[in-house]
Amino acid sequence: MSSFALKYPFFILMMCLFVIVVGVTAVTGMSVDLFPEVNIPVVVVATFYAGMPPQQIESDITNSYERFFTLGSGIDHIESRSLPGVSLIKIYFQPGTDGNAAVSNISNLAMANLRRLPPGTLPPVVLKFDAANLPVCLITLKGQGLNETQLKDLAQFTVRNQVANVPGASVPQPYGGRYRQIMVYVDPVKLEARQMSVMDVVDSLNKSNLILPAGDVRIGMKDYNIYANSQVPVVDQINDLPLKTVGNASVMVADIGHAVDGGQLQTNIVRVDGQHSVYIPVLKQGGNSNTITIVNGVKKAVANLLDIPSVLRTNVVFDQSAFVKIAVKNVINEGTIGLCLTALMILLFLGNVRATIAGVPSIRWCLAAWRLPCRGLSTTRSLFLRTSSVTWRWASRRRKLPSREGKRCSSRFWLQLSAPVSSSSLLSFCSG
């Protein structure tokens, strides 16, 4: 092999350059995360029925779905929880099962079993979940003069839609705030005086605020679009809607109560610096998602938000990419120290600077060449929080080396150098 390398030096040089370029490209294109990809797909089925107690949820919805989901293929086991108004079922599949196929299979079974559930049950929500779906950061929203309803609307319909475009990010519903809801408060005494009930008010309001497409009309040579005035554009106009007509007089909403632009009952509260706030969690999707890339994309999207009021203040907190960056930096530093100590040991034993300069790059070439087959096997670069050591080993063939006294000696070298790695970071290459 040595004679071949000496005979064709340019070929060896080009092969080394090829290995370096392709190896560096393979390493930079790999995902970097705290944990490796775990291919154990889990499908979550959430079914809602408002007001139903947990006992009936379990007997009428959860048990029915559990028996029906046994028709699926590749299922390992099923877990379920029955809560007031909601049924949560987790279907665990065998390792190696295609997650997309599992979601499609469970979705078909869930919709097929919907007709057997109690009338009024909402269609189930089927989601894919795996160990890689971890929160990577939180987006907080606050603003002087903005109430919790306005913050909820901004987070739900403006900020969330723009952040959801970040590749690899999954943005669920925001936490905190209140959903906007138009409330009509009525006086029971005034209702009784006018011989009306609460359901009369509800029916009249539903009939007075309709989504009614009116179509078009052709008059002569022209075709006109017709827009029906069937919806109330302003909350205050609800007070002028007629509820009942007695003789020549009409009973308006203002006669028995008033309309308020309010919100639903609040179930969670978020405060940032003592102010009313809302936060949006950002989750990492499975596959080749990169935590650092996701967080950087979220920060860029938050910094360039459109159609938001000037008083709104957004911030990215709970940044998990900081731990990944610190771990990567520690591993690079420790690897560099190990490489330098290896070069020092080679220099001490060989006593030849030229051989040391030629040997140190070969270690990096070997690492770069080792990445090529790993890239083909969909390897993932992960950071494990455990204590270990990086061991550099180098062996030389038996050769004649000059001694300090000018004599020749025969020696075999096996050098091992261990550099401790902190418990917060160890760069490992694991098969995905």
MOHU-V370814 format. One line per field, one symbol per residue. phi: phi as a letter, one per 30 degrees, with the letter a starting at -180 (. if undefined). psi: psi as a letter, one per 30 degrees, with the letter a starting at -180 (. if undefined). burial: b if it has 9 or more other ideal C-beta (glycine too) atoms within 8 Angstrom, else e. Layout:
phi: ???
psi: ???
burial: ???
This chain:
phi: .ddddddbdddddddddddddddddddddddcadbddcdbdbccccbcbdiddeddeddccdddddddddddciddabbbbcceibccbccccdejdddddddddddddddddddddeejddedccbcbbdddcdcabccbaadjcddddddddddccdddddddddicccdddciibddadcccbcddddddchbcddddddddddcbccbdcibbcbiccccdccddcbddbdddddcddcacbicccccdddblacbdcadddcbbbbbhicdbbbcdcccddicdcdddddddddddddbdchbddddccacbhddddddddddddddddddddddddddddddddibddddddddddddddddddddddddchdccbccdacabcccbbbcddbdbddddidcbcabcbcbbccdcdddabdbcbdd
psi: eeeeeeeieeeeeeeeeeeeeeeeeeefflkklellkjiikkkkjkkkjkfkleeeeeefeeeeeeeeffflkgkelkklkjljgkkkkkjklkkfkkeeeeeeeeeeeeeffefflkkfklkljkkkklffikkflkjkklkkfklfeeeeeeeefdeeeefffkkfkkjaklklakkkkjkjkljfeeeefghllefeeeeeeeffiljjkfblkjjbgljkkkjkigkjfkeffefgkkekkjbgkkjlefffalkkjbllkkfkkkkjhglklkkjkjlklabhkkeeeeeeeeeeeefhklhllffkkkkjlhjffeeeeeeeeeeeeeeeeeeeeeeeeeeeeegjeeeeefeeffeeeeeeeffeeeefghkkkljkilkakkkkkkkllklkkklfgflklklkkjkkkkkkklffkjjkjkk.
burial: eeeebeeeeeebeeebeebbebbbebbeebbbbbeebebbbbbbbbbbbeebeeeebbebbbbbbbebbeebeebeebebebbebbbbbbbbbeeebebeebbebbbebbbebbeebeeebeebebebbbebbebbbbbbbbbeebebbebbbbbbebbbebbeebebbebeebbbbbebebebebeeebbeebebeeebbeebbeebbeeeeeeeeeeeeeeeeeeeeeebeebebbbebbbbeeeeeebbbeebbebbeebeebeeebebeebbbbbbbbbbbbeebbbbbbbbbbbebbeebeebeeebebebbebbbebbbbbbebbeebbebbbebbbebbbeebeeeebbeebbeebbbebbbbbbebbeeebbbbbebeeeebebebeeeeeebeeeeeeeeeeeeebebebebeeebbbeeeeb
